[in-house]
Amino acid sequence: MGVFVILAFWLPGLLVGSALRLRGWLLAGTAPVLTFGTVALGALVLGKLGIAWTMLSVVLWTLALAVVVGVITWLVRRKVVAGDVNAEEAPKRTVGEHLLIAGGVVLGMAVGAVTYWRGIGYRLDTINQDWDAPFHGNAIRWISEHHSSLPSSLAPTANLPGKLDYFYPNTYHAFLAPMLDNFAAMPQLLNLAVFGVLLAWPIGVAAFALSWRLPPLAVAAAAAVSTWFTAFPYDSLWRGPLWPFVAAVALIPAALALVRKIFTDRGLTGPLAVAIALAGLVGLHTSLAFIVVVYALTLLLAMAFKLEPVNWKAQALPLITTVVIAALAVVPVALPALAPVAGVTAAQWPEFATPAEGFGQVLLFSPANGFPQWVLGMVAFIGIVLLVRNRILLWLVASYAVFGAVYAACASLNNDFVNTITGPFYNDAWRIATLLSLAGSVAVGYFVWTVATKLTGRVENRVGAARAAFVVPIAIGLVLVAVLGVLGKGAYLGRNSSRLASTNKESDTVRRGERDAYQWLAQHANGSVVMNDRIDGSVWMYALAGVKPAEWQFYGAPDDSPARVLTLHLEEMATDAKARKAVDTLGIKYVIFGKGKVRPEMQRSPGIDDLDDHPDLARKVYENPDATIYELIEPGDGNQRWP
């Protein structure tokens, strides 16, 4: 059934995209971003209406949205006189060109899939051991069990029950929630979703490059190498992992491909598609709004300086229409994000490079890496130079320069200005690093096409015009990509998979025995809250087994909450009235203590780390080498109010 998780990335978007009259590579490449746009809007609308978020309601919402946008698109298109469309005719592609592009996309997909498969140890039940992973798992299960698609409903999973203005972008979680335990169990679902993202990235790059008029060979090469860069998509899949953010960044090329439709069709296909796509990006992660602004400003500047062809008289209305529709779609999705903005922008990460090192990493497309991807990075840089010299996609190059400068500053400097511009990204240089790979992929593709074209010109008289038109440049391009792959030691597969394996393994935080203990609790706790240590794997037990923990995440519960009191004083409940009341408030019967630790330097929770020394308070009822479960002699009744 796991294949349905992958198909789910495309099916809703294919339906909505078809209704919008998208076709060909544009439809195939943009379907995932339209899927997430459909989910983001549906989660908001159905949530506000109080409609349960289930598989059935999601399907019905998708059908309704497809019908609405399809009817609107059809009606508007009927009103537009054919001779007044001012649309560009998309170039007719030959079968050979389609096969070439498909080959590049498949190669990019294969490298991404194999790299991740190796990185998770060839097992779909592998669990990421880093900080953010259990939060995302808990959010998915919470939506699946409670059928509420509003972000505020996730407050309990952040140890903030009752916080009505709680916000965390939940489109990724809402997308996966209906599939949990229907198509895949939690570990498999999380890993299959990553495969879906990795497959969406190369075809999105291809759709972008085709939409913005790059030659088929450049398109194919760009898609092929898109999954070779370490900074994206891999570094944020082992560090964090930042699953929703990675998904959003992977869908940026597809959204930018749809932007081109605004300038090639005066109907509502472009404005509606862009609005849905932007809702999906912002719904996945609110920081994408700032990224979109950078691309929008550089594109508008390129048009203003006539570096991109545009008929302002003809395109003014479509542009204004796009802005209005996009605002109507995106603002309601993003507005709740204002509540936690102070906490996001106040986050701090240590600097890890000098300004010179940060700048060098940007030039070689190897951010946040001690050892550059020399060959790939140098070829990408040469490709950037060629794009500038030939005035191709200068707005994309400008965006790369902006993101690169912001990354270098964030990685090396700590001052008010840098913290302000990087605040939406938690002042985290690793997140900004992900934004360089799109320009790098396109630059490599353009380099391959340029070299292949130049070399073909030198041998045209020998091979004949027919072969020089297609076969020879394709052959040279294949050789160039193959050489890059060999010099990269197999498309950097070993390098990237080893980085993924650093946190995608059975150790460190949540161990196999701990997972067995969660299943025991699922059979015995009967829905009651289980006291746990916030730094071991037990923050995973709701995501994996449906067992509610007292401490939901590694950050720990707020001060003076019942969970925090027990973390510090559970062992004193015989003499501490506040601890006793906390037990009764939460209805604690069982306590679990695991051997794993999310960070080795963190201290164990003093309230539960010595329960063996308190037989008058708790007795051991389950034990394996990785976890111990205790039953309180006097369990909580769950009838007390706090405080």
C-alpha positions as CSV (number, residue, x, y, z in Angstrom):
1,M,0.0,0.0,0.0
2,G,3.0,2.3,0.4
3,V,2.9,3.1,-3.3
4,F,-0.3,5.1,-2.7
5,V,1.6,7.4,-0.4
6,I,3.8,8.3,-3.4
7,L,0.8,8.6,-5.7
8,A,-0.9,10.9,-3.3
9,F,1.7,13.5,-4.1
10,W,0.5,13.6,-7.6
11,L,-3.2,12.5,-7.9
12,P,-5.0,15.6,-6.3
13,G,-2.7,17.9,-8.2
14,L,-3.2,16.2,-11.5
15,L,-6.9,16.5,-11.1
16,V,-6.8,20.2,-10.1
17,G,-4.1,20.9,-12.7
18,S,-6.1,19.3,-15.5
19,A,-9.1,21.3,-14.5
20,L,-6.9,24.4,-14.9
21,R,-6.0,23.3,-18.4
22,L,-2.4,22.5,-17.6
23,R,-0.9,19.8,-19.8
24,G,2.3,17.9,-20.5
25,W,5.5,18.4,-18.5
26,L,4.0,21.5,-16.8
27,L,1.1,19.4,-15.4
28,A,3.4,16.5,-14.4
29,G,5.9,18.7,-12.7
30,T,3.5,21.0,-10.9
31,A,1.0,18.4,-9.7
32,P,2.7,18.0,-6.3
33,V,2.7,21.7,-5.5
34,L,-0.9,21.9,-6.5
35,T,-1.6,18.9,-4.3
36,F,-0.2,20.7,-1.3
37,G,-2.0,23.9,-2.2
38,T,-5.2,21.9,-2.3
39,V,-4.5,20.4,1.1
40,A,-3.5,23.8,2.6
41,L,-6.7,25.5,1.4
42,G,-8.8,22.4,2.4
43,A,-7.3,22.3,5.9
44,L,-8.3,25.9,6.4
45,V,-11.8,25.8,4.9
46,L,-12.8,22.4,6.4
47,G,-11.3,23.2,9.7
48,K,-13.1,26.5,10.0
49,L,-16.4,24.8,9.0
50,G,-15.8,22.2,11.6
51,I,-15.8,19.4,9.1
52,A,-13.7,16.3,10.1
53,W,-10.4,15.9,8.2
54,T,-10.7,12.4,6.8
55,M,-9.8,10.6,3.6
56,L,-13.4,11.1,2.4
57,S,-13.5,14.8,3.2
58,V,-10.1,15.4,1.5
59,V,-11.2,13.6,-1.6
60,L,-14.5,15.5,-1.8
61,W,-12.7,18.8,-1.2
62,T,-10.3,18.0,-4.0
63,L,-13.2,17.2,-6.4
64,A,-15.0,20.4,-5.4
65,L,-11.9,22.6,-5.9
66,A,-11.2,21.0,-9.2
67,V,-14.8,21.6,-10.4
68,V,-14.8,25.2,-9.2
69,V,-11.4,26.2,-10.7
70,G,-12.3,24.2,-13.9
71,V,-15.6,26.0,-14.4
72,I,-14.0,29.4,-13.7
73,T,-11.1,28.8,-16.1
74,W,-13.5,27.6,-18.8
75,L,-15.9,30.5,-18.4
76,V,-13.1,33.1,-18.6
77,R,-11.4,31.4,-21.5
78,R,-14.7,31.6,-23.4
79,K,-14.8,35.3,-22.9
80,V,-11.2,35.9,-24.2
81,V,-11.2,36.3,-27.9
82,A,-8.7,33.9,-29.4
83,G,-6.9,36.7,-31.3
84,D,-6.6,38.7,-28.1
85,V,-4.9,36.1,-26.0
86,N,-1.4,37.2,-26.8
87,A,-0.2,33.8,-25.7
88,E,3.1,32.3,-26.7
89,E,2.9,29.1,-28.6
90,A,4.8,26.4,-26.6
91,P,7.4,24.9,-28.9
92,K,6.5,21.5,-30.2
93,R,8.7,18.9,-28.7
94,T,9.7,15.8,-30.7
95,V,9.4,12.3,-29.2
96,G,13.2,12.3,-28.9
97,E,13.2,15.5,-26.9
98,H,10.5,14.1,-24.6
99,L,12.5,10.9,-24.1
100,L,15.6,13.0,-23.4
101,I,13.9,15.0,-20.7
102,A,12.3,11.9,-19.2
103,G,15.7,10.3,-19.0
104,G,17.1,13.2,-17.1
105,V,14.2,13.3,-14.7
106,V,14.4,9.5,-14.1
107,L,18.1,9.8,-13.5
108,G,17.6,12.5,-11.0
109,M,14.8,10.6,-9.3
110,A,16.9,7.4,-9.2
111,V,19.9,9.1,-7.6
112,G,17.7,10.7,-5.0
113,A,15.8,7.6,-4.2
114,V,18.9,5.3,-4.0
115,T,20.8,7.9,-1.9
116,Y,17.9,8.1,0.6
117,W,17.4,4.3,0.6
118,R,21.0,3.7,1.5
119,G,20.9,6.5,4.0
120,I,18.1,4.9,6.0
121,G,19.8,1.5,6.0
122,Y,17.6,-0.1,3.3
123,R,14.7,-0.2,5.8
124,L,11.4,1.8,5.7
125,D,10.9,1.4,9.4
126,T,14.0,3.4,10.2
127,I,13.4,6.3,12.5
128,N,15.3,9.6,12.4
129,Q,17.0,10.2,15.7
130,D,17.2,14.0,15.6
131,W,15.3,16.7,17.4
132,D,12.3,17.6,15.2
133,A,11.3,14.2,14.0
134,P,9.0,13.1,16.9
135,F,7.1,16.5,16.8
136,H,6.2,15.9,13.2
137,G,5.2,12.3,13.8
138,N,3.0,13.3,16.8
139,A,1.3,16.0,14.7
140,I,0.5,13.6,12.0
141,R,-1.1,11.1,14.4
142,W,-2.9,13.8,16.3
143,I,-4.6,15.0,13.1
144,S,-5.3,11.5,12.1
145,E,-7.0,10.6,15.4
146,H,-8.8,13.9,16.2
147,H,-9.7,14.8,12.5
148,S,-9.0,18.5,13.1
149,S,-7.0,20.3,10.4
150,L,-6.5,23.6,12.1
151,P,-2.9,24.4,13.3
152,S,-4.2,25.5,16.7
153,S,-5.5,21.9,17.4
154,L,-1.8,20.8,17.6
155,A,-1.2,22.7,20.8
156,P,-1.3,19.6,23.1
157,T,1.5,18.0,21.1
158,A,3.7,21.1,22.0
159,N,2.9,20.7,25.7
160,L,0.6,23.8,25.4
161,P,-2.9,22.4,25.9
162,G,-5.6,25.1,25.8
163,K,-3.4,27.6,23.8
164,L,-6.0,28.7,21.3
165,D,-3.6,30.8,19.2
166,Y,-1.0,28.1,18.9
167,F,0.5,27.9,15.4
168,Y,2.8,25.6,13.5
169,P,2.3,25.2,9.7
170,N,0.5,21.8,9.4
171,T,-0.1,21.3,5.7
172,Y,2.5,18.5,5.5
173,H,1.0,16.8,8.5
174,A,-2.6,17.2,7.3
175,F,-1.6,15.7,4.0
176,L,-0.1,12.6,5.6
177,A,-2.6,12.1,8.4
178,P,-5.4,10.4,6.5
179,M,-2.9,7.8,5.2
180,L,-1.6,6.9,8.6
181,D,-2.3,3.2,9.3
182,N,-4.4,3.1,6.2
183,F,-1.6,3.0,3.7
184,A,1.4,2.8,6.0
185,A,2.5,2.7,9.7
186,M,4.2,5.8,11.1
187,P,7.9,5.0,10.3
188,Q,7.1,3.8,6.8
189,L,4.8,6.8,6.2
190,L,7.5,9.3,7.1
191,N,10.1,7.7,4.9
192,L,7.7,7.1,2.0
193,A,6.8,10.8,2.2
194,V,10.5,11.7,1.8
195,F,10.7,9.5,-1.3
196,G,7.7,11.5,-2.6
197,V,9.5,14.8,-2.1
198,L,12.7,13.5,-3.7
199,L,10.8,12.3,-6.7
200,A,8.9,15.7,-7.0
201,W,12.1,17.7,-7.0
202,P,13.7,16.6,-10.3
203,I,10.5,16.8,-12.3
204,G,9.8,20.2,-10.8
205,V,13.2,21.4,-11.9
206,A,12.4,20.0,-15.4
207,A,9.1,21.8,-15.5
208,F,10.8,25.0,-14.4
209,A,13.5,24.9,-17.0
210,L,11.1,24.0,-19.8
211,S,8.7,26.8,-18.9
212,W,11.5,29.4,-18.9
213,R,12.7,28.3,-22.3
214,L,15.8,26.3,-21.7
215,P,16.8,23.8,-24.4
216,P,15.7,20.2,-23.8
217,L,19.3,19.0,-23.2
218,A,19.8,21.7,-20.6
219,V,16.5,20.7,-19.0
220,A,17.4,17.0,-18.9
221,A,20.9,17.7,-17.4
222,A,19.5,20.1,-14.8
223,A,16.9,17.5,-13.7
224,A,19.6,14.7,-13.7
225,V,22.0,16.5,-11.4
226,S,19.4,18.1,-9.1
227,T,19.7,15.4,-6.5
228,W,23.5,15.4,-6.4
229,F,23.8,18.5,-4.2
230,T,24.4,17.8,-0.5
231,A,22.9,21.0,0.9
232,F,19.6,20.2,-0.7
233,P,17.9,17.9,-0.6
234,Y,19.9,15.9,1.9
235,D,21.3,18.0,4.7
236,S,17.9,19.0,6.0
237,L,16.7,15.4,5.9
238,W,19.3,14.2,8.5
239,R,19.6,17.4,10.5
240,G,16.3,18.3,12.1
241,P,14.8,16.7,10.1
242,L,13.0,19.6,8.5
243,W,10.5,17.5,6.5
244,P,7.8,20.2,5.8
245,F,10.4,22.8,4.9
246,V,12.3,20.4,2.6
247,A,9.0,19.6,0.9
248,A,8.3,23.3,0.4
249,V,11.7,24.0,-1.0
250,A,11.5,21.0,-3.3
251,L,8.2,22.5,-4.8
252,I,9.6,25.9,-5.5
253,P,10.7,25.1,-9.1
254,A,7.2,23.9,-9.9
255,A,5.6,27.0,-8.5
256,L,8.0,29.2,-10.5
257,A,7.1,27.1,-13.6
258,L,3.5,28.1,-13.1
259,V,4.5,31.8,-12.9
260,R,5.5,31.6,-16.5
261,K,1.9,30.7,-17.4
262,I,0.8,34.2,-16.3
263,F,2.8,35.6,-19.2
264,T,1.8,33.1,-21.8
265,D,-2.0,32.9,-21.3
266,R,-4.3,35.8,-20.5
267,G,-6.9,33.5,-19.0
268,L,-7.1,32.6,-15.3
269,T,-5.1,29.4,-15.6
270,G,-1.9,31.1,-14.5
271,P,-3.3,33.3,-11.7
272,L,-5.4,30.5,-10.2
273,A,-2.6,27.9,-10.4
274,V,0.0,30.3,-8.9
275,A,-2.4,31.2,-6.1
276,I,-3.0,27.5,-5.2
277,A,0.7,26.7,-5.4
278,L,1.7,29.6,-3.2
279,A,-0.9,28.5,-0.6
280,G,0.8,25.1,-0.7
281,L,4.2,26.6,-0.2
282,V,3.2,28.9,2.7
283,G,1.1,26.1,4.2
284,L,4.1,23.8,4.3
285,H,6.3,26.5,5.9
286,T,5.5,30.1,6.5
287,S,9.1,31.2,5.7
288,L,8.4,30.4,2.1
289,A,6.5,33.7,1.8
290,F,9.8,35.5,2.2
291,I,11.5,33.3,-0.4
292,V,8.7,33.9,-2.9
293,V,9.1,37.6,-2.4
294,V,12.8,37.4,-3.4
295,Y,12.0,35.5,-6.6
296,A,9.1,37.9,-7.3
297,L,11.2,41.1,-6.9
298,T,14.1,39.8,-9.0
299,L,11.8,38.7,-11.8
300,L,10.0,42.0,-11.8
301,L,13.3,43.9,-11.9
302,A,14.4,41.7,-14.8
303,M,11.3,42.6,-16.6
304,A,11.6,46.3,-15.8
305,F,15.1,46.3,-17.2
306,K,13.9,44.3,-20.2
307,L,16.1,41.3,-19.3
308,E,12.9,39.2,-19.5
309,P,10.5,39.8,-22.4
310,V,7.1,41.2,-21.3
311,N,4.3,43.1,-22.8
312,W,3.3,45.3,-19.9
313,K,0.1,46.5,-21.6
314,A,-1.1,43.0,-22.2
315,Q,0.2,41.5,-18.9
316,A,-0.8,44.2,-16.4
317,L,-4.3,42.7,-15.8
318,P,-3.1,39.1,-15.4
319,L,-0.4,40.3,-13.0
320,I,-2.8,42.3,-10.9
321,T,-5.3,39.4,-11.0
322,T,-2.6,37.0,-9.8
323,V,-1.7,39.3,-6.9
324,V,-5.3,39.6,-5.8
325,I,-6.1,35.9,-6.0
326,A,-2.8,34.9,-4.4
327,A,-3.5,37.3,-1.5
328,L,-7.0,35.8,-1.0
329,A,-5.5,32.3,-1.0
330,V,-2.3,32.9,1.0
331,V,-3.1,35.5,3.6
332,P,-5.7,33.3,5.5
333,V,-3.2,30.4,5.5
334,A,-0.3,32.6,6.7
335,L,-2.1,34.9,9.1
336,P,-2.1,32.6,12.2
337,A,1.7,32.5,11.9
338,L,1.8,36.0,13.4
339,A,1.1,34.5,16.9
340,P,4.5,32.7,17.4
341,V,6.6,35.1,15.3
342,A,8.6,36.4,18.3
343,G,9.7,32.9,19.2
344,V,10.7,32.1,15.7
345,T,12.8,35.2,15.1
346,A,14.4,35.0,18.5
347,A,16.0,31.6,17.8
348,Q,19.7,31.5,17.6
349,W,22.2,29.1,16.0
350,P,26.0,29.4,16.4
351,E,28.1,30.7,13.5
352,F,30.3,28.0,11.9
353,A,32.2,29.9,9.2
354,T,34.1,33.1,8.6
355,P,32.7,35.5,6.0
356,A,35.3,34.3,3.5
357,E,34.5,30.7,4.1
358,G,30.7,31.4,3.8
359,F,31.3,33.2,0.5
360,G,33.5,30.4,-0.9
361,Q,30.8,27.8,0.1
362,V,28.2,29.8,-1.9
363,L,30.4,30.0,-5.0
364,L,31.0,26.2,-4.9
365,F,27.4,25.4,-4.0
366,S,28.6,23.6,-0.9
367,P,27.1,25.5,2.0
368,A,27.4,24.1,5.5
369,N,30.0,21.6,4.4
370,G,33.6,21.4,5.4
371,F,34.6,19.7,2.2
372,P,33.2,21.2,-1.0
373,Q,31.7,19.3,-3.9
374,W,34.6,20.5,-6.0
375,V,33.6,19.2,-9.5
376,L,29.9,19.8,-9.3
377,G,30.4,23.2,-7.6
378,M,32.9,24.5,-10.2
379,V,30.8,23.3,-13.1
380,A,27.7,25.0,-11.5
381,F,29.7,28.2,-11.0
382,I,30.8,28.2,-14.7
383,G,27.2,27.6,-15.6
384,I,26.2,30.7,-13.6
385,V,28.8,32.7,-15.5
386,L,27.5,31.5,-18.8
387,L,23.9,32.4,-17.8
388,V,25.0,35.9,-17.0
389,R,27.1,36.3,-20.1
390,N,24.2,35.2,-22.3
391,R,21.6,37.0,-20.3
392,I,19.6,33.9,-19.5
393,L,17.4,33.7,-16.4
394,L,19.3,36.6,-14.8
395,W,16.5,36.9,-12.2
396,L,17.3,33.3,-11.1
397,V,21.0,34.2,-10.8
398,A,20.1,37.4,-8.9
399,S,18.0,35.3,-6.5
400,Y,20.9,32.9,-6.0
401,A,23.1,35.9,-5.2
402,V,20.7,37.2,-2.6
403,F,20.2,33.9,-1.0
404,G,24.0,33.3,-1.1
405,A,24.7,36.6,0.6
406,V,22.1,36.0,3.3
407,Y,23.6,32.5,3.9
408,A,27.2,33.7,4.1
409,A,26.1,36.4,6.6
410,C,24.0,34.0,8.7
411,A,26.8,31.4,8.8
412,S,29.5,33.9,9.9
413,L,28.0,37.0,11.5
414,N,25.8,37.7,14.5
415,N,24.4,41.2,14.6
416,D,21.0,42.9,14.6
417,F,20.8,43.3,10.8
418,V,21.7,39.7,10.0
419,N,19.3,38.4,12.7
420,T,16.5,40.5,11.3
421,I,16.8,39.3,7.7
422,T,17.3,35.7,8.8
423,G,14.7,35.7,11.5
424,P,12.0,34.0,9.5
425,F,14.4,31.1,9.1
426,Y,15.1,30.7,12.8
427,N,18.4,32.5,12.0
428,D,19.5,29.1,10.7
429,A,22.1,29.1,7.9
430,W,21.4,25.5,7.1
431,R,17.8,26.4,6.0
432,I,19.0,29.2,3.8
433,A,21.6,26.9,2.3
434,T,18.8,24.8,0.8
435,L,17.9,27.6,-1.6
436,L,21.1,27.4,-3.7
437,S,20.5,24.1,-5.3
438,L,17.9,25.2,-7.8
439,A,20.2,27.8,-9.4
440,G,23.0,25.2,-9.2
441,S,21.0,22.5,-11.0
442,V,20.0,24.9,-13.8
443,A,23.5,26.3,-14.1
444,V,24.9,22.7,-14.6
445,G,22.2,22.0,-17.1
446,Y,23.1,25.1,-19.1
447,F,26.8,24.4,-18.9
448,V,26.2,20.9,-20.4
449,W,24.1,22.3,-23.2
450,T,26.6,25.0,-24.0
451,V,29.6,22.7,-24.1
452,A,27.6,20.1,-26.1
453,T,26.5,22.8,-28.6
454,K,30.0,24.2,-29.0
455,L,31.6,20.9,-29.6
456,T,28.9,19.8,-32.0
457,G,29.5,22.9,-34.1
458,R,33.1,21.9,-34.5
459,V,32.2,18.5,-35.9
460,E,29.1,19.3,-37.8
461,N,30.7,19.1,-41.2
462,R,31.9,15.6,-40.4
463,V,28.7,14.1,-39.0
464,G,26.1,15.9,-41.1
465,A,23.4,18.4,-40.3
466,A,20.8,15.8,-39.3
467,R,23.0,14.2,-36.6
468,A,24.4,17.5,-35.5
469,A,20.8,18.7,-34.8
470,F,20.1,16.1,-32.2
471,V,22.1,12.9,-31.9
472,V,25.6,14.4,-31.5
473,P,24.8,17.1,-28.8
474,I,22.8,14.5,-26.9
475,A,25.7,12.1,-27.0
476,I,28.1,14.7,-25.8
477,G,25.7,15.8,-23.1
478,L,25.4,12.2,-21.8
479,V,29.2,11.9,-21.7
480,L,29.5,15.2,-19.8
481,V,26.9,14.1,-17.2
482,A,28.6,10.7,-17.0
483,V,32.0,12.3,-16.4
484,L,30.5,14.5,-13.7
485,G,29.0,11.5,-12.1
486,V,32.2,9.6,-12.1
487,L,34.3,12.5,-10.8
488,G,31.7,12.9,-8.1
489,K,32.3,9.2,-7.1
490,G,28.9,8.1,-8.3
491,A,26.9,11.3,-8.3
492,Y,28.1,11.9,-4.7
493,L,25.8,9.0,-3.7
494,G,28.2,7.7,-1.0
495,R,28.9,11.2,0.5
496,N,25.2,12.1,0.7
497,S,23.9,8.7,1.9
498,S,26.5,8.7,4.7
499,R,25.3,12.0,5.9
500,L,21.8,10.8,5.9
501,A,22.8,7.7,7.9
502,S,24.2,9.8,10.7
503,T,20.7,10.2,12.2
504,N,18.6,7.7,10.3
505,K,19.6,4.6,12.3
506,E,18.6,2.5,15.2
507,S,20.5,4.1,18.1
508,D,21.0,7.3,20.0
509,T,17.5,8.5,20.7
510,V,14.8,5.8,20.3
511,R,16.1,2.3,20.3
512,R,14.3,-0.9,19.1
513,G,13.7,-2.0,22.7
514,E,12.1,1.3,23.5
515,R,9.7,0.9,20.6
516,D,8.8,-2.5,21.9
517,A,8.0,-0.9,25.3
518,Y,5.7,1.6,23.6
519,Q,3.7,-1.2,22.1
520,W,3.4,-2.8,25.6
521,L,2.0,0.5,26.9
522,A,-0.4,0.7,24.0
523,Q,-1.9,-2.5,25.2
524,H,-2.0,-1.6,28.9
525,A,-2.2,2.2,29.4
526,N,-5.8,2.3,28.0
527,G,-5.4,5.8,26.8
528,S,-4.0,7.2,30.0
529,V,-1.1,9.7,30.0
530,V,2.3,8.0,30.6
531,M,5.0,9.9,32.5
532,N,8.3,9.9,30.6
533,D,11.8,11.5,30.4
534,R,11.8,14.3,27.8
535,I,15.3,13.5,26.5
536,D,14.9,9.8,25.6
537,G,12.9,8.3,22.8
538,S,9.6,8.3,24.7
539,V,8.5,11.6,23.1
540,W,8.0,9.3,20.0
541,M,5.6,6.9,21.8
542,Y,2.4,8.8,20.7
543,A,3.5,8.9,17.0
544,L,4.6,5.2,17.0
545,A,2.0,3.6,19.3
546,G,-0.7,6.1,20.2
547,V,0.4,6.4,23.8
548,K,0.1,9.9,25.2
549,P,3.3,11.1,26.9
550,A,3.3,13.7,29.7
551,E,6.4,15.3,28.0
552,W,5.6,15.6,24.3
553,Q,8.8,17.0,23.0
554,F,12.5,17.4,23.8
555,Y,12.1,21.1,24.8
556,G,10.1,20.0,27.8
557,A,6.8,21.3,29.2
558,P,6.4,24.9,30.4
559,D,7.3,25.8,34.0
560,D,4.7,25.0,36.6
561,S,2.8,22.7,34.3
562,P,1.9,19.3,35.8
563,A,4.3,17.5,33.4
564,R,7.2,19.8,34.4
565,V,6.5,19.3,38.1
566,L,6.6,15.6,37.6
567,T,9.8,15.8,35.6
568,L,11.4,17.4,38.5
569,H,9.6,15.9,41.5
570,L,7.7,12.7,40.7
571,E,9.9,10.7,43.1
572,E,8.9,13.1,45.9
573,M,5.1,12.7,45.5
574,A,4.7,10.9,48.8
575,T,5.8,14.2,50.6
576,D,5.2,16.8,47.9
577,A,1.5,17.7,47.6
578,K,2.1,19.5,44.3
579,A,3.7,16.4,42.7
580,R,0.8,14.3,44.0
581,K,-1.7,16.7,42.5
582,A,0.2,16.6,39.1
583,V,-0.1,12.8,39.1
584,D,-3.8,13.1,39.7
585,T,-4.3,15.8,37.2
586,L,-2.7,13.9,34.4
587,G,-4.0,10.5,35.6
588,I,-0.6,8.9,35.6
589,K,-0.5,5.2,36.1
590,Y,2.7,4.2,34.2
591,V,6.2,5.7,34.0
592,I,8.6,4.8,31.2
593,F,12.4,5.3,31.3
594,G,14.4,4.7,28.1
595,K,18.2,4.2,27.6
596,G,18.3,6.5,24.6
597,K,19.2,10.2,24.7
598,V,18.6,12.8,22.0
599,R,21.8,14.7,23.2
600,P,24.4,12.9,25.2
601,E,25.2,16.0,27.3
602,M,21.6,16.5,28.5
603,Q,20.8,15.5,32.0
604,R,18.1,12.9,32.9
605,S,14.9,14.0,34.4
606,P,15.5,14.0,38.2
607,G,11.9,13.1,39.0
608,I,12.0,9.7,37.4
609,D,15.6,8.6,37.1
610,D,15.8,6.6,40.4
611,L,12.4,4.9,40.6
612,D,14.1,1.6,41.4
613,D,15.1,3.2,44.8
614,H,11.4,4.0,45.6
615,P,9.5,0.6,45.8
616,D,6.9,2.4,47.9
617,L,6.0,4.6,45.0
618,A,6.3,2.3,41.9
619,R,6.9,-1.3,40.9
620,K,8.6,-2.5,37.8
621,V,6.1,-4.2,35.4
622,Y,8.1,-4.4,32.1
623,E,11.8,-4.3,31.3
624,N,14.1,-5.0,28.3
625,P,17.7,-3.9,27.7
626,D,16.5,-0.5,26.3
627,A,13.5,0.5,28.4
628,T,11.9,0.0,31.8
629,I,8.2,0.6,32.7
630,Y,7.0,1.2,36.2
631,E,3.4,1.2,37.6
632,L,2.6,3.7,40.3
633,I,1.4,2.1,43.5
634,E,-1.1,4.9,43.8
635,P,-1.9,5.9,40.2
636,G,-3.5,9.3,39.4
637,D,-7.3,9.5,39.1
638,G,-7.3,12.1,36.3
639,N,-10.0,14.1,38.1
640,Q,-8.0,17.0,39.4
641,R,-7.8,20.4,37.8
642,W,-4.5,22.3,37.5
643,P,-3.4,24.4,39.2
